[in-house]
Amino acid sequence: MFQCPICGELMEILTNYHCSQKHAMTKKQLVEQYGAPKYVSPTMSREVQNWIRESTIITRVDFDIAQAAARSQMRRG
């Protein structure tokens, strides 16, 4: 992600459209006056990383409950 040197907006690439609509100048003028956009590496907090890890992994208990439910359905049928 790149960060606009004037407004700080994050985008995949600094475009003429952004420069003209937000700052009333061309991309070339913006870079000459304010410098090139800064590359920013997005990061996630430890809490978010832990939540993703915990919420997307099927635990042994999840598996056992699903298996028990399937067995009880088979017995009824």
C-alpha positions in Angstrom: 0.0 0.0 0.0 1.1 3.5 -0.7 0.3 6.6 1.4 -0.4 9.9 -0.2 2.2 12.5 1.0 -0.5 15.2 1.4 -3.6 13.5 2.9 -2.2 10.2 4.1 -4.9 8.2 2.2 -3.8 4.5 1.6 -4.1 3.2 -1.9 -2.5 0.5 -4.2 -0.9 3.2 -6.3 -0.9 7.0 -6.4 -3.0 8.0 -9.4 -3.6 11.1 -11.4 -7.3 10.8 -10.6 -6.6 10.9 -6.8 -4.2 13.8 -7.3 -6.5 15.9 -9.4 -9.7 15.2 -7.5 -8.3 15.5 -3.9 -5.5 18.0 -4.4 -6.1 19.8 -7.8 -2.7 18.9 -9.3 -1.2 16.3 -11.5 0.6 13.3 -10.0 3.9 14.8 -11.4 3.3 18.1 -9.7 2.4 16.4 -6.4 5.5 14.2 -6.4 7.7 17.2 -7.3 6.2 19.4 -4.5 5.6 16.9 -1.7 7.8 13.9 -2.6 7.0 10.3 -3.6 4.3 8.4 -1.8 5.5 6.3 1.1 5.2 2.6 1.0 3.3 1.3 4.0 3.2 -2.3 5.0 -0.2 -3.1 6.7 0.1 -4.8 10.0 -2.4 -6.5 12.3 -2.5 -6.2 16.1 -1.7 -9.3 18.1 -5.4 -9.4 19.3 -6.7 -9.6 15.7 -4.1 -12.3 14.8 -5.1 -14.4 17.8 -8.8 -14.0 16.9 -8.2 -15.1 13.4 -6.3 -18.1 14.5 -8.9 -19.1 17.1 -11.9 -18.6 15.0 -10.7 -20.4 11.9 -9.3 -23.6 13.4 -11.6 -26.5 14.0 -10.8 -27.9 17.4 -11.1 -31.6 18.5 -14.3 -30.7 20.5 -15.9 -29.2 17.3 -15.1 -32.4 15.4 -16.4 -34.7 18.2 -19.7 -32.7 18.5 -20.2 -32.9 14.8 -19.4 -36.7 14.7 -21.8 -37.3 17.6 -24.6 -35.4 15.9 -24.1 -37.4 12.7 -24.1 -40.7 14.6 -27.4 -39.7 16.3 -29.0 -38.8 13.0 -27.9 -42.2 11.5 -29.5 -44.1 14.4 -32.8 -42.2 13.9 -32.9 -42.9 10.2 
